[in-house]
């Protein structure tokens, strides 16, 4: 099964005032289907060849 959604990359000021944080919202239904919970450790994988970022729960 493949679910596909489009999201906007946001740039937000960090609390420190000078840093910029880039953020993308993951749809709630994706989180629920994967069984992820707040506090789960996530692994971000950068694939320059395919020009994509993958996210998965670590461990």
N, CA, C and O atoms as CSV, one atom per row, in Angstrom:
chain,resi,resn,atom,element,x,y,z
A,1,UNK,N,N,0.856,-1.181,0.000
A,1,UNK,CA,C,0.000,0.000,0.000
A,1,UNK,C,C,0.901,1.243,0.000
A,1,UNK,O,O,1.866,1.317,0.760
A,2,UNK,N,N,0.582,2.193,-0.841
A,2,UNK,CA,C,1.348,3.439,-0.900
A,2,UNK,C,C,0.408,4.612,-0.717
A,2,UNK,O,O,-0.555,4.775,-1.467
A,3,UNK,N,N,0.692,5.426,0.283
A,3,UNK,CA,C,-0.052,6.666,0.510
A,3,UNK,C,C,0.846,7.818,0.093
A,3,UNK,O,O,2.040,7.816,0.393
A,4,UNK,N,N,0.287,8.793,-0.591
A,4,UNK,CA,C,1.090,9.909,-1.067
A,4,UNK,C,C,0.387,11.216,-0.735
A,4,UNK,O,O,-0.791,11.391,-1.047
A,5,UNK,N,N,1.106,12.127,-0.108
A,5,UNK,CA,C,0.586,13.453,0.230
A,5,UNK,C,C,1.648,14.497,-0.126
A,5,UNK,O,O,2.838,14.185,-0.159
A,6,UNK,N,N,1.229,15.706,-0.387
A,6,UNK,CA,C,2.147,16.807,-0.648
A,6,UNK,C,C,2.163,17.731,0.560
A,6,UNK,O,O,1.110,18.062,1.105
A,7,UNK,N,N,3.325,18.137,0.969
A,7,UNK,CA,C,3.486,19.051,2.096
A,7,UNK,C,C,4.448,20.175,1.696
A,7,UNK,O,O,5.240,20.015,0.767
A,8,UNK,N,N,4.376,21.291,2.385
A,8,UNK,CA,C,5.238,22.448,2.144
A,8,UNK,C,C,6.385,22.434,3.155
A,8,UNK,O,O,6.160,22.240,4.350
A,9,UNK,N,N,7.610,22.640,2.679
A,9,UNK,CA,C,8.761,22.774,3.569
A,9,UNK,C,C,8.723,24.163,4.179
A,9,UNK,O,O,8.695,25.163,3.462
A,10,UNK,N,N,8.722,24.224,5.512
A,10,UNK,CA,C,8.654,25.507,6.216
A,10,UNK,C,C,10.015,25.840,6.819
A,10,UNK,O,O,10.745,24.951,7.258
A,11,UNK,N,N,10.342,27.111,6.835
A,11,UNK,CA,C,11.536,27.609,7.520
A,11,UNK,C,C,11.053,28.458,8.689
A,11,UNK,O,O,10.319,29.429,8.502
A,12,UNK,N,N,11.473,28.083,9.904
A,12,UNK,CA,C,11.034,28.780,11.113
A,12,UNK,C,C,12.256,29.199,11.927
A,12,UNK,O,O,13.269,28.500,11.949
A,13,UNK,N,N,12.150,30.338,12.588
A,13,UNK,CA,C,13.228,30.769,13.473
A,13,UNK,C,C,13.266,29.880,14.711
A,13,UNK,O,O,12.230,29.573,15.302
A,14,UNK,N,N,14.468,29.472,15.092
A,14,UNK,CA,C,14.630,28.682,16.314
A,14,UNK,C,C,14.525,29.616,17.514
A,14,UNK,O,O,14.597,30.836,17.364
A,15,UNK,N,N,14.355,29.049,18.689
A,15,UNK,CA,C,14.223,29.857,19.902
A,15,UNK,C,C,15.476,30.672,20.191
A,15,UNK,O,O,15.412,31.688,20.884
A,16,UNK,N,N,16.617,30.230,19.664
A,16,UNK,CA,C,17.864,30.971,19.893
A,16,UNK,C,C,17.865,32.310,19.164
A,16,UNK,O,O,18.616,33.218,19.523
A,17,UNK,N,N,17.029,32.429,18.148
A,17,UNK,CA,C,16.890,33.706,17.450
A,17,UNK,C,C,17.673,33.806,16.160
A,17,UNK,O,O,17.249,34.513,15.246
A,18,UNK,N,N,18.813,33.116,16.051
A,18,UNK,CA,C,19.616,33.239,14.831
A,18,UNK,C,C,19.544,32.002,13.949
A,18,UNK,O,O,19.771,32.095,12.743
A,19,UNK,N,N,19.238,30.865,14.517
A,19,UNK,CA,C,19.177,29.622,13.747
A,19,UNK,C,C,17.826,29.484,13.043
A,19,UNK,O,O,16.816,30.026,13.491
A,20,UNK,N,N,17.835,28.756,11.943
A,20,UNK,CA,C,16.616,28.467,11.189
A,20,UNK,C,C,16.371,26.961,11.268
A,20,UNK,O,O,17.293,26.166,11.087
A,21,UNK,N,N,15.132,26.577,11.536
A,21,UNK,CA,C,14.728,25.181,11.572
A,21,UNK,C,C,13.852,24.930,10.352
A,21,UNK,O,O,12.932,25.699,10.073
A,22,UNK,N,N,14.138,23.857,9.626
A,22,UNK,CA,C,13.293,23.470,8.493
A,22,UNK,C,C,12.367,22.367,8.974
A,22,UNK,O,O,12.812,21.408,9.604
A,23,UNK,N,N,11.078,22.501,8.679
A,23,UNK,CA,C,10.086,21.580,9.220
A,23,UNK,C,C,9.112,21.113,8.145
A,23,UNK,O,O,8.755,21.858,7.232
A,24,UNK,N,N,8.696,19.859,8.282
A,24,UNK,CA,C,7.657,19.263,7.452
A,24,UNK,C,C,6.721,18.529,8.404
A,24,UNK,O,O,7.187,17.817,9.294
A,25,UNK,N,N,5.428,18.685,8.236
A,25,UNK,CA,C,4.456,17.997,9.077
A,25,UNK,C,C,4.129,16.637,8.461
A,25,UNK,O,O,3.781,16.543,7.284
A,26,UNK,N,N,4.247,15.588,9.275
A,26,UNK,CA,C,3.893,14.235,8.834
A,26,UNK,C,C,2.422,14.021,9.170
A,26,UNK,O,O,2.014,14.243,10.310
A,27,UNK,N,N,1.619,13.593,8.196
A,27,UNK,CA,C,0.186,13.396,8.464
A,27,UNK,C,C,-0.058,12.419,9.629
A,27,UNK,O,O,0.625,11.404,9.763
A,28,UNK,N,N,-1.040,12.754,10.453
A,28,UNK,CA,C,-1.389,11.955,11.624
A,28,UNK,C,C,-1.706,10.512,11.241
A,28,UNK,O,O,-1.333,9.583,11.959
A,29,UNK,N,N,-2.389,10.320,10.117
A,29,UNK,CA,C,-2.754,8.960,9.700
A,29,UNK,C,C,-1.513,8.105,9.420
A,29,UNK,O,O,-1.534,6.898,9.665
A,30,UNK,N,N,-0.437,8.710,8.912
A,30,UNK,CA,C,0.803,7.966,8.679
A,30,UNK,C,C,1.396,7.497,10.010
A,30,UNK,O,O,1.797,6.342,10.158
A,31,UNK,N,N,1.441,8.419,10.971
A,31,UNK,CA,C,1.997,8.110,12.289
A,31,UNK,C,C,1.202,6.983,12.950
A,31,UNK,O,O,1.780,6.065,13.531
A,32,UNK,N,N,-0.119,7.058,12.857
A,32,UNK,CA,C,-0.974,6.028,13.453
A,32,UNK,C,C,-0.803,4.681,12.755
A,32,UNK,O,O,-0.731,3.650,13.423
A,33,UNK,N,N,-0.736,4.673,11.421
A,33,UNK,CA,C,-0.561,3.422,10.682
A,33,UNK,C,C,0.775,2.748,10.997
A,33,UNK,O,O,0.864,1.520,11.020
A,34,UNK,N,N,1.815,3.554,11.240
A,34,UNK,CA,C,3.139,3.015,11.567
A,34,UNK,C,C,3.275,2.646,13.045
A,34,UNK,O,O,4.221,1.961,13.433
A,35,UNK,N,N,2.324,3.102,13.866
A,35,UNK,CA,C,2.382,2.804,15.296
A,35,UNK,C,C,3.425,3.623,16.039
A,35,UNK,O,O,3.864,3.233,17.121
A,36,UNK,N,N,3.830,4.766,15.464
A,36,UNK,CA,C,4.812,5.625,16.119
A,36,UNK,C,C,4.157,6.372,17.265
A,36,UNK,O,O,2.968,6.688,17.210
A,37,UNK,N,N,4.930,6.654,18.300
A,37,UNK,CA,C,4.460,7.371,19.486
A,37,UNK,C,C,5.388,8.552,19.771
A,37,UNK,O,O,6.555,8.525,19.381
A,38,UNK,N,N,4.882,9.592,20.450
A,38,UNK,CA,C,5.758,10.704,20.845
A,38,UNK,C,C,6.935,10.161,21.670
A,38,UNK,O,O,6.752,9.323,22.554
A,39,UNK,N,N,8.108,10.639,21.374
A,39,UNK,CA,C,9.306,10.187,22.080
A,39,UNK,C,C,10.057,9.091,21.350
A,39,UNK,O,O,11.184,8.771,21.726
A,40,UNK,N,N,9.454,8.494,20.294
A,40,UNK,CA,C,10.161,7.483,19.505
A,40,UNK,C,C,11.387,8.118,18.859
A,40,UNK,O,O,11.349,9.272,18.433
A,41,UNK,N,N,12.464,7.359,18.793
A,41,UNK,CA,C,13.686,7.829,18.148
A,41,UNK,C,C,13.563,7.555,16.652
A,41,UNK,O,O,13.329,6.415,16.250
A,42,UNK,N,N,13.717,8.588,15.825
A,42,UNK,CA,C,13.593,8.464,14.374
A,42,UNK,C,C,14.950,8.602,13.709
A,42,UNK,O,O,15.791,9.384,14.151
A,43,UNK,N,N,15.159,7.842,12.650
A,43,UNK,CA,C,16.394,7.890,11.879
A,43,UNK,C,C,16.095,8.577,10.545
A,43,UNK,O,O,15.156,8.195,9.847
A,44,UNK,N,N,16.888,9.587,10.192
A,44,UNK,CA,C,16.749,10.292,8.920
A,44,UNK,C,C,17.852,9.808,7.993
A,44,UNK,O,O,19.027,9.825,8.360
A,45,UNK,N,N,17.477,9.374,6.789
A,45,UNK,CA,C,18.442,8.839,5.829
A,45,UNK,C,C,18.443,9.745,4.608
A,45,UNK,O,O,17.410,9.932,3.965
A,46,UNK,N,N,19.604,10.307,4.289
A,46,UNK,CA,C,19.750,11.177,3.121
A,46,UNK,C,C,20.351,10.357,1.984
A,46,UNK,O,O,21.456,9.832,2.120
A,47,UNK,N,N,19.642,10.242,0.875
A,47,UNK,CA,C,20.111,9.534,-0.309
A,47,UNK,C,C,20.334,10.578,-1.398
A,47,UNK,O,O,19.393,11.000,-2.070
A,48,UNK,N,N,21.593,10.990,-1.564
A,48,UNK,CA,C,21.914,12.027,-2.544
A,48,UNK,C,C,21.718,11.534,-3.978
A,48,UNK,O,O,21.365,12.311,-4.865
A,49,UNK,N,N,21.946,10.252,-4.198
A,49,UNK,CA,C,21.788,9.692,-5.537
A,49,UNK,C,C,20.338,9.819,-6.013
A,49,UNK,O,O,20.081,10.212,-7.151
A,50,UNK,N,N,19.386,9.477,-5.119
A,50,UNK,CA,C,17.962,9.573,-5.464
A,50,UNK,C,C,17.368,10.929,-5.102
A,50,UNK,O,O,16.216,11.214,-5.430
A,51,UNK,N,N,18.164,11.777,-4.416
A,51,UNK,CA,C,17.728,13.105,-3.976
A,51,UNK,C,C,16.462,13.002,-3.118
A,51,UNK,O,O,15.456,13.665,-3.373
A,52,UNK,N,N,16.549,12.141,-2.086
A,52,UNK,CA,C,15.407,11.967,-1.199
A,52,UNK,C,C,15.861,11.778,0.243
A,52,UNK,O,O,17.002,11.408,0.518
A,53,UNK,N,N,14.936,12.042,1.145
A,53,UNK,CA,C,15.143,11.829,2.578
A,53,UNK,C,C,14.123,10.782,3.011
A,53,UNK,O,O,12.935,10.902,2.709
A,54,UNK,N,N,14.590,9.755,3.720
A,54,UNK,CA,C,13.695,8.722,4.258
A,54,UNK,C,C,13.719,8.816,5.778
A,54,UNK,O,O,14.751,9.124,6.374
A,55,UNK,N,N,12.580,8.550,6.398
A,55,UNK,CA,C,12.459,8.580,7.846
A,55,UNK,C,C,11.947,7.224,8.305
A,55,UNK,O,O,10.988,6.691,7.748
A,56,UNK,N,N,12.598,6.668,9.331
A,56,UNK,CA,C,12.116,5.410,9.899
A,56,UNK,C,C,12.397,5.409,11.397
A,56,UNK,O,O,13.276,6.121,11.883
A,57,UNK,N,N,11.635,4.600,12.108
A,57,UNK,CA,C,11.847,4.492,13.549
A,57,UNK,C,C,13.128,3.701,13.769
A,57,UNK,O,O,13.330,2.649,13.163
A,58,UNK,N,N,13.974,4.203,14.625
A,58,UNK,CA,C,15.241,3.570,14.937
A,58,UNK,C,C,15.049,2.512,16.017
A,58,UNK,O,O,14.295,2.705,16.970
A,59,UNK,N,N,15.746,1.393,15.848
A,59,UNK,CA,C,15.729,0.335,16.865
A,59,UNK,C,C,14.434,-0.314,16.923
A,59,UNK,O,O,14.237,-1.229,17.722
